[in-house]
Amino acid sequence: MIFTPGPVEVSPRVLQASMKHMNHRSQEFRVIMQPSLEVLRNISGSKRVSLTTGSGTLAVETLIWSILSRRERVIACTYGEFGDRMIESLERRGCIVYRITKEENDIIHPEEVSALASNSGATSIFLVHNETGNGTQVANLRELASTAKKSGMKVLVDSVSGFAALPLELDAWGIDAIATCGHKGIASVTGIGVNIIADRLESSLTKEDTPAYLDLEKSLHFMERDETPFTPSTGAFSALSVALDDLAKEGIQTRIDRTSGFADILTKRLLQEDYSITGNRDTRSKSVLNILTRNKSTDVSKNLKNRGFIVGNGLGKFKEKAIRIGLMGSIKKEDIENLLDAFLKIDLK
């Protein structure tokens, strides 16, 4: 069973759908596209949803290349590996980046965002909602987005491992664009990047130097007729349609509550056993836990795999020191409890 931060465990129905092979210019393909777009539009409250064959990183770079301009001043907030990757993409775009770098136990204060906006003249802010690399989240995202809007900035959010797993609202929170993917909170197979753009965002979504594959305006035009501008991975789109149907039936709030409940089960037991989990009450993720192991973490993950549980290894400064457990996907409470029992038997030896 897969407990990585992504890919995640998928249902047999989703896995079966992923084997679908079809003509992407056919009515058969449009029939699976239309409900996927409808579910995402209903969840987000925005009509402007784009689906592209690719990863969560592709979705992030699509926002960067379609919404931001070369030499644009951008505040970028990072807690780790994927925040740093976002900043690298911003710099490759040619943006002038003003960093806010935080350690795992530190929160981003609205006052530092407004002060940096005033001093830098930044016109946009890009935040990673949930840092997949070390299990931390921006729990005060709504407050930060509101502060940024008051400073006149566009608010872009990388919610690759947050969407459909953590609380997130586009319009109510003042967010202009979200990047995510199908193979984390949505619980589908790998292969689809998702972009959601607020209807109120009036800036052009096509820049003269935007690569065609990253052109959001072009993609959104094709979405209006339930198609993609370029040849998609039809199996991944078929699986996404089923996964989003499951999400709609479960309900977005129920899905978020379920993820949070799994995190609470693991956190409570591990803290009782004196384990260290990255972050604190204000910054610890509910969708990805970064757990410091007592033995070499790669040995722990190898032994877990031998027992049927696949987890992520630590990244960056946590390499060989931690495992990452993703709490998204088609999993149940008993699966979490079985994983926990196996982990403690292995690591407490």
C-alpha positions in Angstrom: 0.0 0.0 0.0 1.3 3.4 -1.0 1.8 6.0 1.7 4.2 8.3 -0.1 3.3 12.0 -0.4 2.4 11.3 -4.0 1.8 9.1 -5.9 -0.9 7.9 -3.5 -3.0 4.7 -3.1 -5.8 4.7 -5.6 -9.1 2.7 -5.7 -9.4 -0.3 -8.0 -12.0 1.7 -10.0 -9.5 4.5 -10.6 -6.8 2.1 -11.5 -9.0 0.3 -14.0 -10.0 3.6 -15.6 -6.3 4.5 -16.1 -6.0 1.8 -18.7 -8.4 3.6 -21.0 -7.0 4.4 -24.5 -8.9 6.5 -26.9 -8.9 9.3 -29.5 -8.5 12.6 -27.7 -10.6 14.4 -30.3 -13.5 12.1 -29.9 -16.8 12.4 -28.1 -15.7 9.6 -25.9 -12.9 11.8 -24.5 -15.1 14.8 -24.1 -17.5 12.7 -22.0 -14.7 12.1 -19.4 -13.4 15.7 -19.6 -16.7 17.4 -18.9 -17.6 15.9 -15.5 -13.9 16.4 -14.3 -14.1 20.1 -15.2 -17.6 20.4 -13.6 -16.4 18.9 -10.3 -13.3 21.1 -10.1 -15.4 24.2 -11.0 -17.9 23.3 -8.3 -15.2 22.8 -5.7 -13.3 25.9 -6.5 -16.1 28.2 -7.4 -14.2 29.2 -10.6 -15.1 28.5 -14.2 -11.5 28.7 -15.3 -10.0 25.3 -14.7 -7.2 23.9 -16.9 -6.0 20.2 -17.0 -2.7 19.4 -18.6 -0.7 16.2 -19.0 2.2 16.6 -16.6 3.1 16.9 -12.9 2.4 19.3 -10.1 5.6 21.1 -11.1 4.2 21.6 -14.6 1.1 23.3 -13.0 3.3 25.6 -10.9 5.4 26.6 -13.9 2.3 27.1 -16.0 1.2 29.8 -13.5 4.7 31.3 -13.5 5.0 31.5 -17.3 1.4 32.5 -18.0 0.6 35.0 -15.2 4.0 36.5 -14.3 6.2 38.6 -16.6 10.0 38.8 -17.0 11.4 41.3 -14.5 8.2 41.2 -12.5 8.9 41.7 -8.7 7.6 38.6 -6.9 7.6 37.7 -3.2 8.2 34.0 -2.8 7.8 32.1 0.5 9.6 28.8 1.1 9.8 26.2 3.8 12.0 23.8 2.0 12.6 21.6 -1.1 9.5 22.5 -3.1 9.5 26.1 -2.1 13.1 26.3 -3.3 12.1 24.6 -6.6 9.4 27.2 -7.1 11.9 30.0 -6.6 14.3 28.4 -9.1 11.4 28.4 -11.6 10.6 32.0 -10.9 14.3 33.0 -11.5 14.4 31.0 -14.7 11.3 33.0 -15.8 13.4 36.1 -15.2 11.4 37.4 -12.2 13.0 39.5 -9.5 12.5 37.4 -6.4 12.2 38.6 -2.8 12.5 35.5 -0.6 10.8 34.8 2.7 12.6 31.7 4.1 11.3 29.9 7.1 12.3 27.0 9.3 9.9 24.3 10.1 8.6 25.8 13.4 8.3 29.4 12.2 5.1 31.0 10.8 5.0 33.6 8.1 3.7 36.8 9.7 1.4 39.1 7.7 3.4 42.1 8.8 6.5 40.9 7.1 4.6 40.3 3.9 3.2 43.8 3.9 6.5 45.4 4.8 8.4 43.5 2.1 5.7 44.4 -0.4 6.1 48.1 0.5 9.9 48.0 0.4 10.2 45.9 -2.8 7.4 47.1 -4.9 6.4 43.5 -5.6 3.2 43.0 -7.6 2.8 39.3 -6.9 3.3 36.8 -4.1 3.8 33.0 -4.6 3.3 30.7 -1.6 3.6 26.9 -1.2 0.5 26.0 0.8 2.0 22.6 1.9 5.7 21.8 1.8 5.8 18.2 0.7 9.5 17.9 1.4 9.3 18.3 5.1 5.7 18.1 6.2 5.0 21.8 6.9 2.1 24.0 5.9 1.1 27.6 5.7 -1.9 27.3 8.1 -2.5 31.1 8.1 -2.7 31.2 4.3 -6.1 33.0 4.3 -4.6 35.8 6.5 -1.5 36.1 4.3 -3.5 36.2 1.1 -5.8 38.9 2.5 -2.7 41.0 3.5 -1.2 40.5 0.1 -4.4 41.6 -1.7 -4.5 44.8 0.5 -0.9 45.5 -0.8 -2.2 45.2 -4.3 -0.5 41.9 -5.2 -1.7 38.9 -7.2 -1.8 35.9 -5.0 -0.5 32.6 -6.5 -0.6 29.3 -4.5 1.3 26.0 -5.0 -1.2 23.6 -3.4 0.1 20.5 -5.0 -0.1 18.5 -1.8 -2.8 20.7 -0.2 -5.7 20.8 -2.6 -8.5 18.3 -1.6 -6.5 17.5 1.6 -6.3 20.8 3.5 -8.7 23.8 3.8 -8.4 26.1 0.8 -10.8 28.6 -0.8 -10.1 30.6 -3.9 -12.5 33.6 -3.7 -13.2 33.7 0.1 -9.4 33.8 0.8 -8.5 36.3 -2.0 -6.4 33.8 -4.0 -6.0 34.5 -7.7 -4.6 31.1 -8.9 -3.9 27.6 -7.6 -1.6 24.9 -9.0 -2.2 21.3 -8.0 -2.3 17.8 -9.6 -4.4 14.7 -9.8 -2.2 12.3 -7.9 -2.3 13.6 -4.3 -5.4 14.9 -2.5 -7.7 14.1 -5.5 -6.4 10.4 -5.3 -5.9 9.6 -8.9 -2.9 8.2 -10.9 0.0 10.4 -11.9 0.0 12.5 -15.0 -2.2 15.5 -14.8 -1.4 19.1 -13.6 -4.3 21.2 -12.6 -4.6 25.0 -12.6 -7.5 26.9 -11.2 -7.7 30.6 -12.0 -10.1 33.0 -10.1 -12.7 34.5 -12.4 -11.8 38.0 -11.1 -8.2 37.8 -12.2 -8.1 40.2 -15.1 -4.5 40.2 -16.1 -3.6 38.5 -19.4 -2.8 34.8 -19.2 -0.7 34.9 -22.4 2.7 36.5 -22.5 4.7 37.0 -25.7 7.4 34.7 -24.4 5.2 32.0 -22.9 5.9 28.5 -24.3 2.8 27.2 -26.1 2.5 24.2 -23.7 2.4 26.5 -20.7 -0.1 28.9 -22.3 -3.1 29.0 -19.9 -5.2 31.2 -22.2 -4.9 28.6 -25.0 -5.7 25.8 -22.6 -8.7 27.5 -21.1 -10.1 28.1 -24.6 -9.9 24.3 -25.3 -11.4 23.5 -21.9 -14.6 25.3 -23.0 -15.2 22.6 -25.5 -14.0 19.8 -23.2 -10.7 19.3 -25.0 -7.0 19.9 -24.4 -4.8 21.9 -26.9 -2.2 19.1 -27.1 -2.4 15.3 -27.1 -3.2 14.2 -23.5 -2.5 11.1 -21.6 -6.0 9.7 -22.1 -5.7 7.0 -19.4 -4.7 9.6 -16.8 -7.7 11.8 -17.8 -10.0 8.8 -17.6 -8.7 7.9 -14.1 -9.0 11.6 -13.0 -12.7 11.6 -14.0 -13.4 8.6 -11.7 -11.3 10.0 -8.9 -13.2 13.3 -9.0 -16.5 11.5 -9.1 -15.4 9.7 -5.9 -14.4 13.1 -4.4 -17.8 14.7 -5.3 -19.6 11.8 -3.7 -17.5 11.9 -0.5 -17.7 15.7 -0.3 -14.7 18.0 -0.2 -15.1 18.8 3.5 -15.4 15.2 4.4 -12.2 14.4 2.5 -10.4 17.2 4.3 -11.7 16.0 7.7 -10.7 12.4 6.9 -7.1 13.5 6.0 -6.9 15.6 9.2 -8.2 12.7 11.3 -5.5 10.4 9.9 -2.8 12.9 10.8 -4.2 13.2 14.4 -4.1 9.4 14.8 -0.5 9.2 13.8 0.7 12.3 15.5 -0.9 11.4 18.9 0.6 7.9 19.0 4.1 8.9 17.7 4.3 11.8 20.2 3.4 9.4 23.0 6.3 7.3 21.9 8.6 10.4 22.0 9.1 10.7 18.3 9.9 14.0 16.7 7.6 15.1 13.9 8.6 18.1 11.8 6.8 21.4 12.6 4.6 22.3 15.5 0.9 23.0 16.2 1.0 26.1 13.9 3.1 24.7 11.0 2.8 20.9 10.9 1.0 19.5 7.8 -2.1 17.4 8.0 -1.5 15.7 4.7 2.2 14.8 4.9 4.1 13.9 8.1 7.9 14.1 8.2 8.9 11.7 11.1 12.4 11.5 12.4 13.4 7.8 12.8 15.6 6.3 15.5 17.3 4.0 13.0 18.6 4.8 9.5 15.5 6.0 7.7 16.2 4.2 4.4 16.5 1.0 6.3 13.2 1.7 8.0 11.5 2.4 4.7 13.0 -0.7 3.1 11.7 -2.9 6.0 8.3 -1.2 5.7 8.2 -2.0 2.0 8.9 -5.7 2.8 5.8 -5.6 4.9 3.7 -4.0 2.2 3.9 -0.3 3.1 5.6 2.2 0.7 6.6 5.5 2.4 8.8 8.4 1.3 12.3 9.0 2.4 13.6 12.2 3.9 14.7 15.0 1.7 17.5 17.6 2.1 18.7 17.9 5.7 16.4 15.0 6.6 18.0 12.6 4.2 18.7 9.3 6.1 17.0 10.8 9.2 13.3 10.8 8.4 10.5 9.1 6.5 7.6 11.0 5.0 4.1 9.5 5.3 1.4 10.8 2.9 -2.1 10.7 4.3 -3.9 11.3 1.0 -5.4 8.7 -1.3 -7.8 5.8 -1.1 -6.9 4.7 2.5 -8.9 3.9 5.6 -8.4 4.3 9.4 -7.3 0.6 9.7 -4.7 1.1 7.0 -3.2 4.0 9.1 -3.3 1.9 12.2 -1.6 -1.1 10.4 1.1 1.1 9.1 1.7 2.6 12.5 2.0 -0.8 14.1 4.5 -1.9 11.5 6.6 1.2 11.8 6.8 1.0 15.6 7.8 -2.7 15.5 10.5 -1.9 13.0 11.9 1.3 14.4 11.7 0.6 18.1 13.9 -2.5 17.9 
